[in-house]
C-alpha cells in the first residue's frame, strides 16, 4: 500500500493517503514500518529535490573518477598525451 501511495503524482493526496495508512494501521504494523511511513510523509518535494541533486552530483563525480582511471591507464600504456587529449573533450577533463 505504501508503495502505491508513493507513486501518486499529487503530493497532497499522497501525504493524505500515507497519513491515513499510518493512523489506521497503527495497531497492526511493526514500529519499523510506521517509521518508514513517517519518513515518506516528511520527504517533501524540497527534500526529494535535494536528494536528487545529491544523486546527480554523485553520478557526475563517479564519471569523473572513471575518466581519471582511464586516462591514468592510457598513460601507463605510454599513449602520447596528445592522443589522449584528442580522445576527451575539454569538459570531460574538468
C-alpha positions as CSV (number, residue, x, y, z in Angstrom):
1,X,0.0,0.0,0.0
2,X,2.8,2.4,0.9
3,X,4.5,1.7,-2.4
4,X,1.3,2.5,-4.3
5,X,0.8,5.8,-2.3
6,X,4.4,6.8,-3.2
7,X,3.5,6.5,-6.9
8,X,0.8,9.1,-6.6
9,X,1.6,12.3,-8.5
10,X,-0.5,14.7,-6.4
11,X,1.7,15.3,-3.3
12,X,-1.2,16.5,-1.2
13,X,-3.2,13.3,-1.9
14,X,0.0,11.2,-1.4
15,X,0.5,12.7,2.1
16,X,-3.2,12.2,2.9
17,X,-3.1,8.6,2.0
18,X,0.2,7.9,3.8
19,X,-1.1,9.7,6.9
20,X,-4.3,7.6,6.7
21,X,-2.3,4.4,6.5
22,X,-0.3,5.4,9.5
23,X,-3.3,6.2,11.6
24,X,-5.4,3.1,10.6
25,X,-2.5,0.7,10.7
26,X,-1.0,2.0,13.9
27,X,-2.2,-1.1,15.9
28,X,-1.4,-3.6,13.1
29,X,2.0,-2.8,11.8
30,X,5.6,-3.1,13.1
31,X,7.2,0.0,14.5
32,X,9.8,-0.1,11.7
33,X,7.0,0.1,9.1
34,X,5.4,3.0,10.9
35,X,8.7,4.9,10.9
36,X,9.1,4.2,7.2
37,X,5.7,5.8,6.5
38,X,6.6,8.8,8.7
39,X,9.8,9.2,6.7
40,X,7.8,9.1,3.5
41,X,5.4,11.8,4.7
42,X,8.3,14.0,5.8
43,X,10.1,13.6,2.4
44,X,8.7,16.8,1.0
45,X,9.2,18.0,-2.6
46,X,12.2,20.1,-1.4
47,X,13.7,17.1,0.3
48,X,13.3,15.0,-2.8
49,X,14.9,17.7,-4.9
50,X,17.9,17.9,-2.5
51,X,18.2,14.1,-2.6
52,X,18.0,14.0,-6.4
53,X,20.6,16.8,-6.7
54,X,22.9,14.9,-4.5
55,X,22.3,11.7,-6.5
56,X,23.1,13.5,-9.8
57,X,26.3,15.1,-8.3
58,X,27.4,11.6,-7.1
59,X,26.9,10.2,-10.6
60,X,28.9,13.1,-12.0
61,X,31.7,12.5,-9.6
62,X,31.7,8.8,-10.4
63,X,32.1,9.6,-14.1
64,X,35.0,12.0,-13.3
65,X,36.7,9.3,-11.3
66,X,36.2,6.8,-14.1
67,X,37.8,9.2,-16.6
68,X,40.8,9.7,-14.3
69,X,41.3,6.0,-14.1
70,X,41.0,5.6,-17.8
71,X,43.5,8.4,-18.6
72,X,45.9,7.0,-16.0
73,X,45.7,3.6,-17.6
74,X,46.4,5.1,-21.0
75,X,49.4,7.0,-19.7
76,X,50.7,3.7,-18.2
77,X,50.4,2.2,-21.7
78,X,52.7,5.0,-22.9
79,X,50.0,6.5,-25.1
80,X,51.0,10.1,-26.1
81,X,49.3,12.9,-24.2
82,X,48.2,14.5,-27.5
83,X,46.4,11.3,-28.5
84,X,44.7,11.0,-25.0
85,X,43.7,14.7,-25.2
86,X,42.1,14.0,-28.6
87,X,40.0,11.3,-27.1
88,X,38.4,13.6,-24.5
89,X,36.6,16.9,-24.8
90,X,37.6,19.8,-22.7
91,X,34.5,19.4,-20.5
92,X,35.4,15.7,-19.9
93,X,38.7,16.8,-18.4
94,X,37.2,19.2,-15.8
